[in-house]
Every structure is written in C-alpha cells, then in structure tokens.
Amino acid sequence: MTAESSAASAPASTGTVTTAVPARLDRLPWSRWHWMIVIGLGTVWILDGLEVTIVGNVAGRIAEDGSGLDITSAQVTGVAAALYVAGACSGALFFGRLTDRYGRKRLFMVTLAVYLAATALTALSFDSWWFFLFRFFTGFGIGGEYAAINSAIDELIPSRYRGRVDLIINGSYWLGAIGGALLSIVMLDTDIFAQDVGWRLSFALGVVLGLVILLVRRHVPESPRWQFIHGHGEDAEKLVSSVEREIEEEKGEPLPPPAGEITIHQRKSIGFGLIAKTVFGRYPRRAVLGLSLFIGQAFLYNAITFGFGAILTTFFDVPTGHTGYYFAVIAAGNFIGPLLLGKLFDTVGRRIMISTTYLLSGLLLFGTAWLFDRGSLTASTLTACWCVVLFFASAGASSAYLTVSEIFPMETRAMAIAFFYALGTAAGGISGPLIFADLTASGVVGETVLAFQIGAGLMCAAGIVAAFLAVDAERRSLEDIAEPLSVVREGAAPAVATTTSHGRM
C-alpha cells in the first residue's frame, strides 16, 4: 500500500450508500498492513514520552548557572510543564475539529510537522520566554496528534484486537520516557557536553526521531470509515479491496465473508452543534465516564511525570544527572503494564479491567504516600513503589483514550477525543504540575504526601465511576457500540438530516 494510492481521492459527493466497509475491516486477520499502521501512527507516543521526560530530567540543569537560560527548576517543572499541557489541550480541540472535517491522514501529517518545528525552536531557546512559548507550541502539535491518531487507529484496527492494540500504542509513551531518561544521563554529563549544549541536543534528537516517523507515516492511508461517510465512498472501496488482496496474498487463503452492511447518508461535514448535542445529550453517562477517566489519570501522570525528578533531588539528594536512572525504572513499569494487561481488555472486558486498574493504582498510591510520610522509603524503594503503582495506572490511563475513541459516533470521534482529553487534562494536567511543583519545592514531606493522596483519590473515584458506567465495548464493531449519526434506517430519513443546521461549519 503506497501513500499515493491511498491518498488519491475523487471529489467528495453526497448521497445514500450501502457499504460493508466496517465489517470488511473488522474481519481482517492481523497482517503486515496492520503493523505498518501501528508503527506509522503509534510511535508518536514515544515522542511525547521523550519530550516530557527530558524536560523533567533536565530541569535541574537548565536552572543552573551557565545553562544559557535564566530560569528556575520550579519554572521548568511548573510553568513550562503547564504551558506544554495547555498547548496540548488547545491543539487537541483545534486539530480535533479539523480531523473530523478534513480527514485523519491530512491532520496527522500536519500535527507532526507542528511538533517538529516547535521542538527544534525549543532547542534554540535563548531566553525563558522563548522556551515557554515553544513548549506551548510543542504541546499544541502533540495534542493534535492525540485526536487525529487515536481516531485513525481505532477505525483501522479489527474489533477483536482494538483494545490491546490501543493500550499498547498509548503505553508506548513510556518507551519514549525510558529513552528520554537514559538520554538525559548522557546529555547532562558535562564531561561529554558543555552545560549549555547537552540539554539542547536532547530536544534536537527528538526532532530527528520525528523526521523518521514522518517518513514512515507517509504510507499510512486515510480511514475508509471516514471516507465513506464524507462522500469518498469509491476511495474507501478501492482502499479496502487493495488491503484485502494484499492480506490474502500474505496469508495464502481467501478471507471470510463480512458480517453485514450499513446504509448511511454521506455528508461533507457535521456541524459542531450536532457534535455537542450528541456527546452530551444522547450519551450523558458516557460523557461522565470520559471526564472521570481523563481527570483522574491526567492529574496523576502530569504531576508525577513532571515532578518525579524534583522529589528525588529534594528529599533524597539524588544528583540531577542521575535522576534518569530512576525514571527509566518507573517508565519500564508503565510500558509493561499495558503490554501484559492489554489482552485482558479484549477478553475479560472493558468494565472490569478499567475499574480494576484505576482502583488498584489509587489504593497502591495511598500506600506509597503512607510509607513516604513515615520516612520508610529511600530513593530506590520509592521508585519501586511507583513502578508497581504505574504498572496498573498506565493500563488504566491508556484505556481512557481507548474509551472515548470508541464510545461515540464516527462523525464525532476525533472531536470527542479532543474534548475529553482537553477538559480532563486541563483540570488535572495544568493544575497538577503547578500544584506539585510548589508542594515538592517546599521540601516539606507532608505537602508532597498531600499531592500523592490527591492523585490517588482521583484515580479511585474514576475507578468507581467506571465500575458503574463503563461500556462493554470489547470485540464489538465501532458502529455497534455507537451508531453513526449518518445511518439510514429502513423506511426512515438519515438521523443527521434533521439536525445539520446546528452550527454547520
């Protein structure tokens, strides 16, 4: 499958069409084509993990005299971190709307380009305001990636694999975190790089990795589900037929017949008012679920990811150049969690696994806070405790992205991901680093314990919400979980036709 063949498209048209594209995609066996999708799209989380971890680990070095910037460690882990998250929230909303209107492929190329440019300019920072500004725009690109890529992945991966693939891809963030942690050890070694050079090269290497991903991503096709709804039905049929031929040649046997068809009324765009009405009017319980999951994981992860290095240096006198070793350990725990638990989200089920991972991580974090308050932990044992907590928390946090990307109709998917990511992350991801930076900078054990307890409480609360409201989406097609707004029922007008006047863009 080439980029040229998948990108070619006829002018958009509208009308009522019957298609088996969703069923044809869902019945595909795992193949080299699916690996191409995973590598081309999933690797963005590695970039995000690399970015966030590098900032957390180089904060102490950037704050030192001779770094080239007049900035404090608390400003790097607090203000700059909050601006990065604010940029991610803004980018998710901005690009999420464009993703639903103009397609997944166009936007996941644009958002990666934004990330690359902003990261390169971060490496060239000559003053604190410049550093802050391009941390915001780096986040802006990453936020857009979340909306464009989660929607594309779920629409291209067969239903029986969707849960584990989505979790592992989101969990790959922590491969980037491991790389960022180990990279910072080398880059902060003043015997190798000058004090004002090493941290800049850390960001520059992120650009190099992004360029490699950009080359791979050129071959990832548009979502056929997006195509047939938005008036490119012929392109969707050609793309799926091409993929079927490729997989039949690879497997050496014909594919089973698809399970069924769907009739939809094609639209070039869906109004923003209808999107909001659908998410909050038609699916209020799912909206509460999405917000709960995102707020819980966002506070925990953004606070601790940006602040873990500060805890080690403040309370355990770990040198700034050595914090990367500890962070690499908890990052490994974070990746292993989704890797080992991911399959259970497709077999045991979403409700049990989401609620269990959130509750377990919250309870274990309460235990960690108690041990920390007693003075029973060292830098090594604190890292071990966090490794266990985040083994479960990482699977839970990844399931938040999976959940909001599969429980709302096709036409609203990218915008729904963007909205819940932005609102949940704004609540926990902006306030988290700001609060946590102040609490850990004080050097008072009780204040850091309080930050742990807040994160644990929010994770437990989200787990309880999931136990009651989670959707049993395992092994079900996206169209079965949430019927498309454009669906045409027999003898009825398309559902979307009566409401397209709501803020049509």
C-alpha positions in Angstrom: 0.0 0.0 0.0 1.6 3.3 -1.1 0.9 6.7 0.1 0.0 7.8 -3.4 -2.6 5.1 -3.9 -4.3 5.7 -0.6 -4.2 9.4 -0.8 -5.8 9.7 -4.3 -9.4 10.7 -4.0 -12.3 11.8 -6.2 -14.2 14.9 -5.4 -16.5 14.4 -2.4 -20.1 13.6 -3.2 -23.2 13.1 -1.1 -26.0 10.6 -1.3 -27.2 7.4 0.4 -24.9 4.5 0.1 -24.9 0.9 1.5 -21.4 -0.4 2.4 -19.8 -3.4 4.1 -16.5 -1.5 4.7 -16.7 -1.6 8.5 -17.4 -5.3 8.6 -14.7 -6.0 6.0 -12.1 -4.1 8.1 -13.2 -5.9 11.3 -12.9 -9.4 9.9 -9.4 -9.0 8.7 -6.7 -11.2 10.3 -3.6 -9.5 11.8 -1.2 -8.7 9.0 1.9 -6.7 7.9 -0.5 -4.0 6.9 -1.7 -3.6 10.5 1.9 -3.5 11.7 2.5 -0.6 9.3 -0.4 1.3 10.8 0.9 0.6 14.4 4.4 1.7 13.5 3.4 4.7 11.5 0.9 6.1 13.9 1.7 4.6 17.3 5.2 5.9 17.5 4.0 9.5 18.2 3.5 8.5 21.9 7.2 7.7 22.0 7.9 11.3 21.0 5.5 12.6 23.7 7.2 10.4 26.4 10.6 11.6 25.2 9.6 15.2 25.4 8.0 15.2 28.8 10.7 13.0 30.4 13.6 15.1 29.0 12.0 18.3 30.5 11.6 16.7 33.9 15.1 15.4 34.0 16.9 18.4 32.6 15.0 20.9 34.7 17.8 21.0 37.3 20.5 21.5 34.7 18.6 24.3 32.8 18.2 26.1 36.2 21.9 26.1 36.9 24.2 29.0 36.1 25.8 28.6 32.7 22.8 26.8 31.0 22.1 29.7 28.8 18.7 30.4 30.3 17.7 32.5 33.3 15.1 30.1 34.7 14.4 28.1 37.9 13.8 24.4 38.2 10.3 25.1 39.6 9.5 27.2 36.5 10.6 24.3 34.2 8.6 21.7 36.0 5.7 24.0 36.9 5.2 26.9 34.4 6.7 25.3 31.3 5.0 22.0 32.1 1.6 23.7 32.5 2.1 25.6 29.2 3.0 22.3 27.4 -0.2 20.8 28.7 -2.2 23.9 27.9 -0.8 23.8 24.3 -1.8 20.1 24.1 -5.3 20.9 25.2 -5.6 23.8 22.7 -4.1 21.7 19.9 -6.4 18.8 20.6 -9.5 21.0 20.2 -8.2 22.9 17.2 -7.0 19.9 15.3 -9.7 17.6 16.5 -12.4 19.6 14.7 -10.3 19.7 11.5 -9.7 15.9 11.8 -13.4 15.2 11.8 -13.9 17.5 8.8 -10.9 17.0 6.6 -9.8 13.5 7.4 -7.3 11.6 9.6 -4.4 11.5 7.2 -4.1 15.2 6.4 -4.2 16.1 10.1 -1.8 13.5 11.4 0.8 14.8 8.9 0.2 18.5 9.8 0.3 17.9 13.6 3.6 16.1 13.4 5.1 18.9 11.4 4.0 21.4 14.1 5.6 19.3 16.7 8.9 19.0 14.8 9.1 22.8 14.2 8.3 23.7 17.8 10.8 21.2 19.3 13.6 22.4 17.1 12.9 26.0 18.2 12.8 24.9 21.8 16.4 23.6 21.4 17.4 27.1 20.2 16.0 28.9 23.3 18.0 32.0 24.2 15.6 33.3 26.9 13.0 32.0 29.2 10.0 33.5 27.3 11.2 31.8 24.1 11.5 28.4 26.0 7.9 28.9 27.5 6.5 29.9 24.1 7.7 26.9 22.2 6.9 24.5 25.0 3.3 25.6 24.4 3.5 25.0 20.6 5.2 21.6 21.1 2.2 20.6 23.2 -0.1 22.2 20.6 1.3 19.7 18.0 1.2 16.7 20.4 -2.4 17.5 21.4 -3.5 17.5 17.7 -1.8 14.1 17.3 -3.9 12.5 20.1 -7.2 13.4 18.3 -6.0 12.5 14.8 -4.2 9.3 15.6 -6.5 7.7 18.2 -9.4 8.1 15.8 -7.4 6.6 12.9 -6.1 3.7 14.9 -9.5 2.6 16.2 -11.0 2.9 12.7 -8.3 0.8 11.0 -7.7 -2.0 13.6 -10.1 -5.0 13.7 -12.5 -5.0 16.6 -11.1 -8.2 18.3 -7.7 -6.5 18.6 -8.7 -2.9 19.2 -8.4 -2.9 22.9 -4.9 -4.4 23.3 -3.5 -2.5 20.3 -4.8 0.8 21.5 -3.5 0.2 25.1 0.0 -0.9 23.9 0.2 2.0 21.5 -0.7 4.5 24.2 1.6 2.7 26.6 4.5 3.1 24.1 4.7 6.7 25.5 6.8 5.0 28.2 9.3 3.7 25.7 10.0 7.3 24.9 10.2 8.1 28.6 12.8 5.4 29.0 14.7 6.8 26.1 14.4 10.4 27.5 15.5 9.3 30.9 18.6 7.5 29.7 19.3 10.2 27.1 19.3 12.8 29.8 22.0 11.0 31.7 24.4 11.2 28.7 23.4 14.7 27.7 23.8 16.1 31.2 27.3 14.7 31.6 29.4 17.8 31.5 32.5 15.6 30.7 30.8 14.9 27.3 28.7 18.0 26.5 29.0 21.6 27.7 26.5 22.8 30.3 24.6 24.9 27.8 24.7 22.3 25.0 23.6 18.9 26.3 20.0 19.9 27.1 19.6 21.5 23.7 20.8 18.3 22.0 18.3 16.3 23.9 15.5 18.3 22.2 17.2 18.1 18.9 17.3 14.3 18.9 13.5 14.4 19.4 13.4 16.2 16.1 15.5 13.5 14.4 13.1 10.8 15.7 10.1 12.8 14.5 11.5 13.1 11.0 11.9 9.3 10.8 8.3 8.8 11.9 7.2 11.3 9.3 8.8 9.2 6.6 7.0 6.0 7.8 3.7 7.8 8.2 3.5 8.8 4.6 2.4 5.3 3.8 -0.4 5.2 6.3 -3.8 5.5 4.4 -6.8 7.6 5.2 -9.5 5.9 7.3 -12.0 4.1 5.0 -14.7 4.7 7.6 -14.1 8.5 7.4 -14.0 8.3 3.6 -17.4 6.6 3.0 -19.2 8.9 5.4 -17.7 12.1 4.0 -18.5 11.4 0.3 -15.5 9.4 -0.8 -17.1 6.0 -0.9 -15.3 4.9 -4.1 -12.0 5.6 -2.5 -12.9 3.6 0.6 -14.0 0.6 -1.5 -10.7 0.8 -3.6 -8.6 1.0 -0.4 -10.2 -1.8 1.4 -10.2 -4.0 -1.7 -6.5 -3.4 -2.1 -5.8 -4.3 1.6 -7.9 -7.5 1.2 -5.9 -8.6 -1.8 -2.6 -7.8 0.0 -3.7 -9.8 3.1 -5.0 -12.8 1.0 -1.7 -13.0 -0.7 0.2 -12.8 2.6 -2.0 -15.5 4.3 -2.4 -17.7 1.2 -6.1 -18.2 1.7 -9.4 -16.3 1.0 -10.9 -14.0 3.6 -14.2 -15.0 5.3 -17.3 -13.0 4.1 -18.1 -9.8 6.0 -20.7 -9.9 8.8 -23.1 -7.3 7.4 -23.6 -3.9 5.7 -24.6 -0.4 6.8 -26.5 2.2 5.0 -25.5 5.8 5.6 -26.3 9.3 4.2 -23.0 10.8 3.1 -22.1 14.2 4.4 -19.1 16.5 3.7 -19.1 17.8 7.3 -21.0 17.6 10.5 -22.0 20.8 12.5 -20.3 21.5 15.8 -23.7 22.0 17.5 -24.7 18.4 16.5 -21.4 17.0 17.8 -22.0 18.7 21.2 -25.7 17.6 21.3 -24.7 14.1 20.5 -21.9 13.7 23.1 -23.8 15.4 26.0 -27.4 14.9 25.0 -27.5 11.4 23.6 -24.7 10.0 25.7 -24.6 11.8 29.1 -23.4 8.7 31.0 -20.6 8.1 28.6 -19.6 11.8 28.9 -19.3 11.5 32.7 -17.3 8.3 32.2 -14.9 10.0 29.8 -14.4 13.0 32.0 -13.8 10.9 35.1 -11.2 8.7 33.5 -9.3 11.6 32.0 -9.3 13.9 35.1 -8.0 11.0 37.3 -5.2 9.9 35.1 -4.2 13.4 34.0 -3.6 14.8 37.5 -1.6 11.7 38.5 0.5 11.5 35.4 1.2 15.1 34.6 2.0 15.9 38.2 4.3 12.9 38.8 5.9 12.8 35.3 7.0 16.4 35.6 7.8 16.3 39.3 9.4 12.9 40.0 13.0 14.2 39.4 12.3 17.1 41.8 11.2 14.7 44.5 14.4 12.6 44.2 16.7 15.7 44.3 14.7 17.4 47.1 14.1 14.6 49.5 16.8 12.0 48.7 19.7 14.2 47.5 19.9 12.4 44.2 22.2 14.4 41.8 20.3 15.9 38.9 22.5 13.9 36.4 21.4 10.6 38.0 17.6 11.0 38.2 17.3 9.5 34.7 18.2 6.0 36.1 15.3 6.1 38.5 12.9 7.4 35.9 13.8 4.7 33.4 12.7 2.1 36.0 9.3 3.5 36.6 8.9 4.1 32.8 9.6 0.4 32.2 6.8 -0.5 34.7 4.5 1.9 32.8 5.1 0.2 29.5 5.0 -3.4 30.8 1.5 -2.7 32.3 -0.4 -2.2 29.1 1.8 -4.8 27.3 0.8 -7.6 29.8 -2.7 -6.4 30.7 -3.8 -5.2 27.3 -5.2 -8.5 26.0 -7.4 -8.8 29.1 -9.3 -5.6 28.0 -10.5 -7.6 24.9 -11.1 -10.9 26.8 -12.1 -10.2 30.4 -13.8 -7.0 29.3 -13.6 -3.2 29.5 -15.7 -2.6 32.6 -13.8 -5.0 34.9 -10.4 -4.1 33.6 -10.8 -0.3 33.6 -12.3 -0.1 37.1 -9.8 -2.6 38.5 -6.7 -0.8 37.1 -7.8 2.6 38.3 -8.8 1.4 41.8 -5.7 -0.8 42.3 -3.3 2.1 41.2 -5.1 4.5 43.5 -5.0 2.2 46.5 -1.4 1.4 46.0 -0.6 5.1 45.7 -2.3 5.7 49.1 0.0 3.1 50.5 3.0 4.7 48.9 2.0 8.1 50.4 1.7 6.5 53.9 5.2 4.9 53.7 6.7 8.2 52.4 5.1 10.1 55.3 6.6 7.6 57.8 10.1 8.1 56.3 10.2 4.4 55.4 11.3 4.9 51.8 14.6 5.5 50.1 15.1 6.8 46.5 15.2 3.1 45.4 12.2 1.9 47.3 10.1 4.9 46.4 10.9 4.2 42.7 10.0 0.5 43.3 6.6 1.6 44.8 5.9 3.9 41.9 6.8 1.2 39.5 4.1 -1.1 40.9 1.6 1.8 41.1 2.2 2.8 37.5 2.1 -0.8 36.2 -1.7 -0.6 36.8 -2.2 3.1 36.3 -0.6 3.0 32.9 -3.1 0.4 31.6 -5.9 2.4 33.1 -4.7 5.7 31.7 -4.4 4.1 28.2 -7.9 2.8 28.5 -9.2 6.4 28.9 -8.0 7.2 25.4 -9.5 3.8 24.1 -12.8 4.5 25.8 -13.5 8.0 24.4 -12.4 6.9 21.0 -14.8 4.1 20.7 -18.0 5.0 22.6 -19.1 8.0 20.5 -20.4 8.0 16.8 -17.9 8.0 13.9 -18.7 11.6 12.9 -17.8 13.0 16.4 -14.9 10.7 17.2 -11.9 13.0 16.8 -13.7 15.9 18.4 -14.8 13.7 21.3 -11.3 12.5 21.9 -10.1 16.1 21.7 -12.7 17.5 24.1 -12.3 14.9 26.8 -8.5 15.0 26.6 -8.5 18.8 26.7 -11.0 19.2 29.6 -9.7 16.3 31.7 -6.1 17.3 31.0 -6.8 21.0 31.7 -8.3 20.0 35.1 -5.5 17.6 36.1 -2.7 18.3 33.8 -2.3 22.0 34.1 -3.2 22.3 37.8 -1.2 19.2 38.6 2.2 20.4 37.7 1.6 23.8 39.1 0.4 22.5 42.5 3.0 19.7 42.6 5.9 22.0 41.8 5.0 24.2 44.8 4.4 21.2 47.1 7.7 19.5 46.3 9.8 22.6 46.1 8.9 23.4 49.8 10.8 20.3 50.9 8.0 19.5 53.4 7.2 15.8 53.5 3.5 16.4 54.4 2.9 18.6 51.4 4.2 16.0 49.0 2.2 13.4 50.7 -0.9 15.5 50.1 -0.1 15.6 46.4 0.2 11.8 46.4 -3.2 11.5 48.2 -5.0 13.8 45.8 -3.8 11.8 42.8 -4.7 8.5 44.5 -8.2 9.8 45.4 -9.0 10.9 41.9 -7.9 7.6 40.5 -10.1 5.7 42.9 -13.0 7.9 42.2 -12.6 7.3 38.4 -12.4 3.6 39.1 -15.7 3.6 40.9 -17.4 5.6 38.1 -16.0 3.1 35.6 -17.5 0.2 37.6 -21.0 1.6 37.0 -20.7 3.4 33.7 -18.1 1.7 31.6 -19.3 0.4 28.2 -18.9 -3.3 27.3 -17.2 -2.5 24.0 -14.8 -5.5 23.8 -14.9 -7.3 20.4 -17.7 -5.1 19.1 -17.6 -3.0 15.9 -17.5 0.7 16.4 -20.8 1.1 14.6 -22.4 -1.3 17.0 -21.0 0.5 20.1 -22.2 3.9 18.8 -24.4 4.1 15.7 -23.2 6.7 13.2 -25.2 9.9 13.0 -25.5 9.4 9.3 -27.0 5.9 9.4 -30.2 5.4 7.4 -32.7 3.0 9.0 -35.1 1.2 6.7 -38.0 3.4 5.9 -36.6 6.4 7.7 -34.6 9.5 6.9 -30.9 9.7 8.0 -30.6 10.7 11.6 -28.3 13.5 10.8 -30.5 15.1 8.2 -32.9 16.8 10.7 -30.2 18.4 12.7 -27.5 19.6 10.4 -28.3 23.2 10.8 -26.6 23.3 14.2 -23.5 25.4 13.7 -22.6 23.8 10.4 -19.0 24.7 9.5 
